[in-house]
Amino acid sequence: MTNRSDPARRQPWPQSASRPVATPLQPSVVYASQSPDALDAQYEGRASCYTYAREGHPNADVLARAIDAMEGAEGGLVTGSGMAAVTAALLGSLRAGDHVLGGDQLYGRSLRLMAEELPRLGIETSLADPTSVAAIEAALRPHTRMVLIETVSNPTIRVADLGGIARLCTARGILLAVDNTFTTPRACQPLAHGADIVIHSVTKLLAGHSDATLGYVAAKDPRIADRMRVLAVTMGLTPSPFDCWLAERGLLSFDLRYDRAEANAKALADALAETKGVTRVLYPARFDHPDHNTAAALLGPRGSHMVSFVIEGGRAQTNALVEAADGINFAPTLGDIGTTLSHPATSSHRALSVEERAAIGIGEGFFRVSVGCEDAGFLIDQFRTAIGAATAV
Ligand SMILES: *Cc1c(COP(=O)(O)O)cnc(C)c1O
């Protein structure tokens, strides 16, 4: 058996006057140091060194700096999942006795964190409609410490009044955290609109290939960023080097993928609106979207790669639609390079009662599409055929 500390094996990383074009992958869990003095220098911040992968590693830093640049952030943190990023944002700043107000259509697991985990720790939570500043203002409490919203909500594609909520939060000294997963920095940079914290599930469109589970969180205030980092390291919310390496590679094509997916989504939304059997189409850049004005102010000419639509009928029709759309993955994720179709009533929102779903506009006939980079004509054909099959049942 050979030991890696054997001097014959303990060679420095081979040096080269040229540099690799592709980012190297560094999977090492630990880094050997020269002496206790060297460790002192490292821990006291006099020498910049990696020590232990949970506390930081080169692939996480390379990825974090790339997303920082996209979000106009500094010192962002990559985490082991999007939920780890949400957790770091909340637990990094909240303490027992605080109240946190969430948007009423947050990602399902964020809702569960608010409903089940935070109250157990003595943190009060409640929800309000983020498309209305008045609704958010009315729901604030004297001890509200943070408001958590999503720029564009899942799966009903409602658009938060981000600028208005940011002004309200600033005036009241409340932190505003924005989960920007659905929108991506290509369509909106929440920090520039007054948010204090921006969050991503990097698993989705940023990494883009459904092969890495990661998150990202950045704060404007370096003290908050520091607290989130310490919490993430202590609670083990930090990421694996290989996932970071995959995601950084995925980011290289992010702009191209986003632009293509968004153009496809616009074309698909317009085609669905003309398709017999479709009763509703939700897409922020369409004039018939309920938040069209907010979307225009916040996203400018941008839309989203997400489209939702509603068909008439019940389970027989929704089964027929999914079975006929055999060129589309029926999978409850989003942001893959290929289009995925999801049915919230039986997946992301199955824990809600029929009435609770109805209150946010999700019935049996509601579908959400994460539009990918396929040929637009192929996608439109697939959906027209599938909806035709559903209406024929
Ligand atoms: C998927 C998602 C998350 C959670 O991310 P994971 O990487 O799955 O942990 C959080 N927020 C939004 C809006 C998401 O879509």
Ligand as a Chemical Component Dictionary entry (heavy atoms), coordinates in Angstrom:
data_LIG
# 
_chem_comp.id                   LIG 
_chem_comp.type                 NON-POLYMER 
_chem_comp.pdbx_formal_charge   0 
_chem_comp.three_letter_code    LIG 
# 
loop_
_chem_comp_atom.comp_id 
_chem_comp_atom.atom_id 
_chem_comp_atom.alt_atom_id 
_chem_comp_atom.type_symbol 
_chem_comp_atom.charge 
_chem_comp_atom.model_Cartn_x 
_chem_comp_atom.model_Cartn_y 
_chem_comp_atom.model_Cartn_z 
_chem_comp_atom.pdbx_ordinal 
LIG C1 C1 C 0 -35.701 23.836 -7.190 1  
LIG C2 C2 C 0 -35.898 25.099 -6.453 2  
LIG C3 C3 C 0 -35.373 25.276 -5.166 3  
LIG C4 C4 C 0 -34.619 24.166 -4.445 4  
LIG O1 O1 O 0 -33.446 23.842 -5.111 5  
LIG P1 P1 P 0 -32.749 22.384 -4.957 6  
LIG O2 O2 O 0 -31.481 22.571 -5.721 7  
LIG O3 O3 O 0 -33.680 21.381 -5.531 8  
LIG O4 O4 O 0 -32.542 22.175 -3.497 9  
LIG C5 C5 C 0 -35.584 26.484 -4.525 10 
LIG N1 N1 N 0 -36.276 27.472 -5.125 11 
LIG C6 C6 C 0 -36.791 27.339 -6.358 12 
LIG C7 C7 C 0 -37.553 28.470 -6.955 13 
LIG C8 C8 C 0 -36.625 26.156 -7.062 14 
LIG O5 O5 O 0 -37.144 26.026 -8.296 15 
# 
loop_
_chem_comp_bond.comp_id 
_chem_comp_bond.atom_id_1 
_chem_comp_bond.atom_id_2 
_chem_comp_bond.value_order 
_chem_comp_bond.pdbx_ordinal 
LIG C1 C2 SING 1  
LIG C2 C3 SING 2  
LIG C2 C8 DOUB 3  
LIG C3 C4 SING 4  
LIG C3 C5 DOUB 5  
LIG C4 O1 SING 6  
LIG O1 P1 SING 7  
LIG P1 O2 DOUB 8  
LIG P1 O3 SING 9  
LIG P1 O4 SING 10 
LIG C5 N1 SING 11 
LIG N1 C6 DOUB 12 
LIG C6 C7 SING 13 
LIG C6 C8 SING 14 
LIG C8 O5 SING 15 
# 
